[in-house]
Amino acid sequence: MMDKFPLDIMQKNVLLARPEDNKNPDRAVKELEAVAEQFEALLVEKMFAAGRASKLAEDPMGNKATDTFYSLLDREYAISAADQGSFGIAEALVAQFRHHVQASGDR
């Protein structure tokens, strides 16, 4: 479901597909940070959507257009929150996996 994110964020996700790229641990850490940020945005978006879906009653004025609007709004809020590090999920992921990525550069 990563196709929901804007192209500029998708372009950050350039995984180490070529073996020669594994020799640059700084680049690998930057890519890890970008992927962790994307994951945080996706998780926060799903959290917002779940919160919005748990309403007690249907909105009498609601329709597909408002559902689409709120979906897009949730996505933008999630991307903004991930960019600011509001939830700290990306930082925790980077801290957890940084040594794995740096160790792969030593090979």
N, C-alpha and C positions, 0 to 999 in steps of 0.2 A: 504494500500500500504506500510505498515511498513516492509514487507518482503524484501524491497530493501536495507535495512540497514544491515551492518555487524552484526554478531552474538554478538560481544562484546558490542555493543551499545544496541542490543535487550535485553541482559541479565541485563542491568541496569534497565530496565522497569519491576520491580516487584511490581505491584500494591498491595495495602493492601487488599488482598483477605481474610485473616483470621481475625476475630474480635479481637483476642488477640494482633495482630500486631498494632492495632490502639492505643494502650496504649503507644507507643514509639514515641513521636513527633519528635525526632531527626532523626529517621529512615524515618519517613514520609516526612520530609523536604528534606532529601537526595533523596528520590524517586521522589518527586515533581521536584527537580532540574534536575534529569535525564530525566524525561518525558518532561520537558520544553525544555531541550537541544535537544531532539529528534524532538520535534515539530518545533523548530527553524531550524534544519537541513532540515526537510521535506519542510518547507516553502521556505527556501533559494534555495533548489534544484529545486522546482517548478518555482521560480523566474528566476533562470538561464536557465531552459528549455524554459520558455516563451520568454526570451530575445533571445535565440538562434533560436527559431521558427519564430521570427519576422524579419527575413532577407529579403532583397529586391529582391534577385535573388537566384536561385538554384546554388549550387556549381557544376561546370561541372565535377569535379573529385570526387564528393561525391557519396557515396553508403551506403548500410546498415552497412558495417563495420565501416565507419567513424561515422555514426549516433550512433552506439553502443559505440564507443570509446568516443564520446563527452558526451553521456549519463552517462557513468561511470566516466568520468572526472568531470562532473557537480556534481555528487553525492559526490565524494571525496572532491571537493572544498566546498560543502555545509557542510559536516561533519567537515572539518577543520575549517571553519568559525564559526560553532556553538561551537566547542570545545574552540575556542579562545574568544568567546563572541563578535565577530566583529559587529554584528548587534544589540545586546542588547535585542533581543526579549525574550530570555529565562530569563534574569534577570528581565524584566518587568513582565513576567508571574509569576515568583516566588514571586516577591514583591506583586503582586495582590492577590495571593492565599495562601501565607504563613500562614496568621492568620486563614484561614479556616482549614488548615491541622493541625496546632497546637491545635486549638480548638477541633478537633475531637479526639485528644489524651487525653483530659480532661474527656471524657465520661466514 
